[in-house]
Each structure stands twice: as C-alpha cells, then as structure tokens.
Amino acid sequence: MMNQTLVTEFSFVRWTESRVLSRLHTAFFSLFYLMAMWENVIIIFLTVLDHHLHTPMYFFLRHLSFLDLCLISATVPKSILNSITFTDSISFLGCAVQLFLVVLMAGSEIGILTAMSYDRYIAICRPLHYEAIMSKGTSVLLMAVSWLNGGALGILYSTGTFSLKFCGSNKIQQFFCDVPALLKLTCSEQHVTIHVSVAIGVCYAFSCLVCIVVSYMCIFSTVLKIPTRQRQSKAFSTCLPHLLVVSMFLLTGAVAYLKPASDKPSLLDLLVSTFYSVAPPTLNPVIYCLRNKDIKAALGKVLWIDRNRKKVAGRK
C-alpha cells in the first residue's frame, strides 16, 4: 500500500504572493468587516432601544443582523490575520469549528428570511388577524426553529465532512473552510454521510424558497388589488428589499454548493465564496434601511438626543 500522510492542519489559498497586494487585501476586507460590524450593531441597538420597533418584523431583523455579524466574524477576521502575518494556516479543529459556525449561521439565516416573508404575508394579506397570528410567542417559536435547523445542519455538515480522512495535500482553495473545498482534499472513497448532509441542506433551502415564493405570490396578488398607488408603493417598499436579500443569499449559496467541482483553483470560486460570506452581512442593513422610515426615524432620534446632550454639555 502507498504511504499516506494524514492532514493535521490546513492552509488557505493565498490571494497573492505580493506583500503590497496582500496589504491591499487586508485593507479591503477590514473595510468591509468594519462596515458590516457598524451597520448591524446599529440595527441591533436601534431595534432594542426604540419601543416603536418592538414588532415581529424588527424582531426578525434584529436577529438577522446578529446572524450577519456572526457569519462575517467567523470567516473574515482569520483571513485578515493571515494577510497581516503573511501566513495561510488553520488548525484541524479550527477548520471544523469554522465550518460549523458558517453552516449554523447560514442555515439559521435562511430560516429567519423565511419567517420574515411569512410575517410580511400576514401583515399584508391578513392585516386584521396580524396581532393574533404574529404574537410574541409565535415570533420566538419561528426564531427558535430557525436556530435549531441551522444548528442541526451545522452538526451534520461538520461531522459528515470531518469524519472523512484527509491525506496528501492540505491546501484549501478558499479563504475559509467550506464543504466543497474540503471534499477536494479527502482520500476517503465513500462520501455517503456528507452527500446525505448536502441533500438535506438542499431540501431545507428549497423548501424555504418555496415558502418564500408562495408568500410573495400571495403578497403581490393582494398588493395589486389595493386601489391607491401610495399604499401599493408602501407595500412594495417593505417587500422588495427582503426579496432582494433572499435572492442574493440563496443564489450565491446555490452556485457555491451545487456547481460542478474542479480540481484547479478558480477565481470564480473565490469571488462566489467571498460574495455569499461577506456581501450579505454588509449589504443587508443597507438594503433593509435605505427606504425604511421607521429605522431612519429611530436613528434620527438617537442623533438628535446625542446632539442636544453635546449642546447642553457645551453650555455648562
């Protein structure tokens, strides 16, 4: 039998061998990370403090921001650290934990996006029953189910992937530990466990997508029956950002996990993985809050109070 060296740590693909370009990569990722941190922290802060935002819609948005914060924190800081130190390694355990966290957050986020579409469906199609249906207990239950589904997927994917044997090359053609990239490094011939896990994940994502599509078909059908253009515009302004976020997240995730695997490193693979792990946490707050009057009003209150405090302090 041919000797095989078992892998005890992994190394990520380097974006560039140039130290100058590596510093640019660090600056670029740091900028996106800081933007995502501030945007999501502000949303969490506003939806907790402002009593006008204590509704199911903003309850889900607060948890979505928290998930986005955790998702980008699970991948980008390690990539930034590697660029600064000009290293590319990650321990076997660290890789397993990173994979678990990424799948946990992504799976939970899909569930929350589905819950948000259901919330919009009830608010627009059954407004008279909204408070009875979307009670605090229902919102908490939907949130708990989303987290449990994400946790179950995280356990399935991480245990399924790291139950395989890794030998020979330890070079992950990504900037974080992801299932498609890790499967290229395994020397196990049987991938039944991980194939079952991926199949479950695809079924879960597809079922969430079906629920979202059905919800929005009912929503748009109801909105088009509204007689006034102003009320139609208001309804569309609350739904279209959510639909854009869902499309962006599911499309990039599907491309990353369902496209045919290639043995050679691809710039497209890096761009897709970057987009679905970095772009949603950065863009979601902007998409949701760009035309959201409630968030703008809450932010205006905070800035106005802070400005008045500074004026009072200056007079003293």
C-alpha positions in Angstrom: 0.0 0.0 0.0 1.1 3.6 -0.7 2.1 5.6 2.3 -0.3 8.5 3.1 0.4 11.4 5.4 -2.7 12.3 7.5 -3.5 16.0 7.5 -3.3 17.7 10.9 -3.8 21.3 9.7 -5.0 23.1 6.6 -3.7 26.1 4.7 -5.8 28.5 2.7 -5.1 29.7 -0.9 -3.3 33.0 -1.0 -4.9 35.7 -3.0 -1.4 37.0 -4.0 2.2 36.4 -3.3 2.9 40.2 -3.3 3.1 41.8 0.1 1.8 45.1 -1.3 -1.3 43.4 -2.8 -1.6 41.4 0.4 -1.9 44.7 2.3 -4.5 45.9 -0.1 -6.4 42.7 0.5 -6.2 43.4 4.3 -7.4 46.9 3.9 -10.3 45.8 1.6 -11.5 43.1 3.9 -11.0 45.2 7.0 -13.2 48.0 5.4 -16.0 45.6 4.6 -15.7 44.0 8.1 -15.9 47.3 9.9 -18.8 48.4 7.7 -20.7 45.3 8.4 -20.0 45.5 12.2 -21.2 49.1 12.5 -24.3 48.6 10.3 -25.5 45.5 12.1 -24.6 46.8 15.6 -26.6 50.0 14.8 -29.7 48.0 13.7 -29.5 45.8 16.8 -29.0 48.9 19.0 -32.0 50.7 17.4 -34.4 47.8 17.5 -33.7 47.1 21.1 -33.9 50.7 22.4 -36.8 52.1 20.3 -40.2 50.9 21.5 -41.7 51.7 18.2 -39.5 48.9 16.7 -40.7 46.2 19.1 -42.7 44.4 16.4 -42.2 41.0 14.8 -40.7 42.5 11.7 -37.9 44.2 13.6 -37.6 41.3 16.0 -36.6 39.2 13.0 -34.5 42.0 11.5 -32.5 42.2 14.8 -31.8 38.5 14.8 -30.8 38.7 11.1 -28.3 41.4 11.9 -26.9 39.4 14.7 -26.5 36.3 12.4 -24.9 38.5 9.8 -22.5 39.8 12.4 -21.6 36.3 13.5 -21.3 35.0 9.9 -18.8 37.6 8.8 -16.9 37.3 12.1 -16.5 33.5 11.5 -14.5 34.0 8.3 -13.1 37.5 7.6 -11.0 38.1 10.8 -9.0 34.9 10.2 -8.4 36.0 6.6 -7.3 39.5 7.7 -5.0 38.0 10.3 -3.4 35.6 7.7 -2.8 38.6 5.4 -1.2 40.7 8.1 1.1 37.9 9.2 1.5 36.6 5.6 0.6 33.1 6.7 -2.2 30.8 5.5 -2.6 28.0 8.1 -5.5 26.9 10.2 -5.6 24.0 12.7 -7.8 20.9 12.0 -10.0 21.8 15.0 -10.2 25.5 14.0 -11.3 24.5 10.5 -14.0 22.2 11.9 -15.3 25.0 14.2 -15.3 27.5 11.4 -17.2 25.2 9.1 -19.8 24.5 11.8 -20.3 28.2 12.5 -20.6 29.2 8.9 -23.2 26.5 8.2 -25.0 27.3 11.5 -25.3 31.0 10.7 -26.2 30.4 7.0 -28.9 27.8 7.8 -30.4 29.9 10.6 -30.4 33.0 8.3 -32.4 31.1 5.6 -34.9 30.2 8.3 -35.2 33.8 9.5 -35.6 35.1 6.0 -38.5 32.6 5.6 -40.1 33.7 8.8 -39.8 37.4 7.6 -41.6 36.5 4.4 -44.4 34.9 6.4 -44.6 38.0 8.6 -45.0 40.2 5.6 -47.6 37.8 4.2 -49.7 38.0 7.3 -49.2 41.8 7.6 -50.4 42.5 4.0 -52.8 39.6 3.2 -54.4 39.2 6.7 -53.9 42.5 8.4 -56.9 42.2 10.8 -55.5 39.0 12.2 -51.9 40.1 12.3 -51.6 40.7 16.1 -53.3 37.4 16.9 -51.2 35.3 14.5 -47.8 37.0 14.8 -47.8 37.1 18.6 -44.6 37.3 20.7 -44.8 33.5 21.3 -45.1 32.8 17.5 -42.2 35.1 16.7 -40.0 33.4 19.4 -41.0 29.9 18.1 -40.2 30.8 14.5 -36.8 32.1 15.7 -36.1 29.0 17.8 -36.9 26.7 14.9 -34.6 28.7 12.6 -31.7 28.4 15.1 -32.4 24.7 15.7 -32.4 24.0 11.9 -29.2 25.9 11.5 -27.6 24.0 14.4 -28.7 20.7 13.0 -27.3 21.5 9.6 -24.0 22.7 11.2 -23.6 19.4 13.1 -24.5 17.3 10.1 -22.1 19.2 7.7 -19.2 19.4 10.1 -19.4 15.8 11.4 -20.0 14.5 8.0 -17.1 16.3 6.5 -14.5 15.7 9.2 -15.5 12.0 9.6 -13.7 11.6 6.2 -9.9 11.0 6.0 -7.7 13.8 4.7 -4.3 13.0 3.4 -1.8 14.4 1.0 -2.5 18.0 0.0 -3.9 20.3 2.7 -4.4 23.3 0.5 -8.0 24.6 0.7 -8.8 26.6 -2.4 -10.8 29.1 -0.4 -10.2 31.8 2.2 -12.3 29.9 4.8 -13.2 26.2 5.5 -16.1 25.2 3.3 -17.6 21.8 2.3 -16.9 21.9 -1.5 -13.3 22.9 -1.0 -12.7 20.4 1.8 -14.1 17.5 -0.2 -11.4 18.0 -2.8 -8.8 17.1 -0.2 -10.3 13.9 1.2 -8.9 10.5 0.3 -12.0 8.6 1.5 -13.8 6.8 -1.3 -17.2 6.8 0.4 -18.9 10.2 0.8 -22.3 8.9 1.8 -22.5 10.9 5.0 -21.7 14.3 3.5 -23.8 13.6 0.4 -26.8 12.9 2.7 -26.0 16.1 4.6 -25.8 18.2 1.5 -29.1 16.6 0.2 -30.8 17.5 3.5 -29.4 21.1 3.2 -30.6 21.5 -0.3 -34.1 20.2 0.6 -34.2 22.6 3.5 -33.1 25.6 1.4 -35.5 24.6 -1.4 -38.5 24.2 1.0 -37.7 27.7 2.4 -37.5 29.1 -1.1 -40.9 27.5 -2.0 -42.4 29.1 1.2 -41.0 32.5 0.3 -42.1 32.3 -3.3 -45.7 31.3 -2.3 -45.8 34.0 0.3 -44.7 36.7 -2.2 -47.1 35.4 -4.9 -50.0 36.0 -2.4 -48.5 39.3 -1.3 -48.2 40.7 -4.8 -51.6 39.5 -5.7 -53.0 41.3 -2.8 -51.0 44.5 -3.3 -52.1 44.8 -6.9 -55.7 44.9 -5.7 -55.0 47.9 -3.5 -56.8 50.9 -5.1 -54.3 53.7 -4.2 -50.9 53.9 -5.7 -49.4 55.3 -2.4 -50.4 52.2 -0.4 -49.2 50.0 -3.2 -45.8 51.8 -3.1 -45.6 51.4 0.7 -46.3 47.7 0.5 -43.8 47.1 -2.3 -41.1 49.2 -0.4 -41.4 46.8 2.6 -41.3 43.6 0.5 -38.8 44.2 -2.4 -35.8 44.7 -0.1 -36.5 41.4 1.6 -36.9 39.7 -1.8 -33.6 41.1 -3.0 -31.8 39.9 0.1 -33.3 36.4 -0.2 -32.4 36.2 -3.9 -28.8 37.3 -3.3 -28.2 34.9 -0.4 -29.8 31.8 -1.9 -28.4 32.3 -5.4 -24.8 32.7 -4.4 -25.1 29.8 -1.9 -26.5 27.6 -4.6 -23.7 28.5 -7.0 -21.1 27.7 -4.3 -22.5 24.3 -3.3 -24.2 23.0 -6.5 -21.8 23.9 -9.3 -19.5 21.1 -10.6 -16.3 20.7 -8.6 -13.0 21.4 -10.4 -9.5 20.3 -9.4 -7.9 23.6 -10.3 -8.3 26.7 -8.2 -10.7 29.2 -9.8 -11.0 32.9 -9.3 -14.8 32.5 -9.7 -14.8 30.1 -6.7 -13.1 32.7 -4.6 -15.4 35.5 -5.8 -18.5 33.5 -5.2 -17.5 32.4 -1.7 -16.5 36.0 -0.9 -19.8 37.3 -2.1 -22.0 34.9 -0.1 -20.0 35.2 3.1 -19.1 38.9 3.0 -21.6 40.7 0.8 -24.9 39.8 2.6 -23.7 40.9 6.1 -22.5 44.2 4.6 -25.4 44.9 2.2 -28.4 43.6 4.2 -28.6 46.6 6.6 -28.3 49.0 3.7 -31.0 47.2 1.6 -33.4 47.0 4.5 -32.8 50.5 5.9 -32.4 52.5 2.7 -36.2 53.2 2.4 -37.3 52.2 5.9 -38.8 55.3 7.5 -39.0 53.6 11.0 -35.3 52.9 11.1 -34.5 56.4 9.8 -36.8 57.9 12.4 -35.2 55.9 15.2 -31.7 56.8 14.1 -32.7 60.4 13.8 -34.0 60.3 17.4 -30.7 58.9 18.7 -28.6 61.5 16.7 -30.9 64.3 17.9 -30.7 63.3 21.5 -26.9 63.0 21.2 -26.7 66.4 19.6 -28.8 68.0 22.3 -26.6 66.4 25.0 -23.5 67.9 23.4 -25.1 71.3 23.3 -26.1 71.1 27.0 -22.6 70.0 27.9 -21.1 72.8 25.8 -23.2 75.4 27.7 -22.1 74.1 31.0 
